[in-house]
Amino acid sequence: MSKISIKEINHDDFTLWDGIVHRSPQGTIFHTFKWLKIIEKHTSSQLYLIAGYTGNELIAAIPFFYRKRGFFNIISSPMGTTLIPHLGPVFPDYFMHKQYKREFYFREFQKELDEFLIQNFKPDSISIITSPNLLDVRPLIWNDYQVIPKYNYIRDITNLDTVWNGFKKELRKNIEKVEHEGYVVEQAGLEGYKFIAESISHRFDEQEMEFSVSNEYLLEIFNAYYPDNLQIFVVKIDEKSISGIVVTRFRDTFSLWIGATQAGLKGIYPVDFLQWKIIEWGNMNGYQKCEILGANVPSISYFKSRYNFDLEIYFSVKKILGIYRNLNPMLSHF
């Protein structure tokens, strides 16, 4: 097989980039060019679209953000302050290739990519969070990356009865009780979106944590993707908003992206009802799969596991380079 060559895709070729994303099972809404450019604008970073070719055939690609923090050159995919759960490499027509070719493409692409990054950026840290549908991370391990598995939940929702009957009995009772009490779920627009963002920020304040995502960033994401790829759902009682979830839509899957802050109501759980109504909405609108993002904290995973979805694995990988290897704990903050 031909040697893999690494080239940068010009930002003017955004249609080429988005075509790669749509042809790749690892591609997500977060990989699309508009979202990447919004991240670049609001994070004081530089976006690079890197592709691997064998001859004239593009066989792999990855978006990277470069930034300089003090003495450190940091490369990441995705940025850690943008509410993006994963990004990483994509491989067009990945499942159409035989196994030996998939392995060759990823192995050689990763080797050549590392050499390209070191030569052109002299990074002190490279961090990647892969997307689902990339189970084989051996090329990253072989190139000295530290690899940590992470998880979402996902399920085929084409048969709603099967989904409902799979719920934990306690969850079904919670949902029925909330509906009986008169709560309703409504689709919302910008006001609902702002309510969800404010609820997340308030929850961070309660936990004495910094919510480092700007309102300007969130607003630009809304303006770029609503309503085609974003849907806003709010659960209410007596016209008062209690909680909400922002849903992303891409291909045959919708994902529960941000929100779902608990209302702190004693003995009643509106978020359980909210998520069920969103699943119903997805089924009625022809989506095959529902993805519940983030199952990496024990308390959160317990809450989400009651829906009886399947685990979906992805990976957080990092490499510390050069003389800064001894400063690994310091670089982990960037």
Secondary structure, DSSP 8 states (H G I E B T S, - for coil): ---EEEEEE-GGGHHHHHHHHHH-TT--GGGSHHHHHHHHHHHT-EEEEEEEEETTEEEEEEEEEEEEETTEEEEEES-TTS----B--B-TTGGGS-HHHHHHHHHHHHHHHHHHHHHHH--SEEEEEB-SS----HHHHHTT-EEEEEEEEEEE-S-HHHHHHHS-HHHHHHHHHHHHTT-EEEEE-HHHHHHHHHHHHHHHHHTT------HHHHHHHHHHHTTTTEEEEEEEETTEEEEEEEEEEETTEEEEEEE------TT--HHHHHHHHHHHHHHHTT--EEEE----SHHHHHHHHTT--EEEEEEEEEEE-GGGGGGHHHHTT-
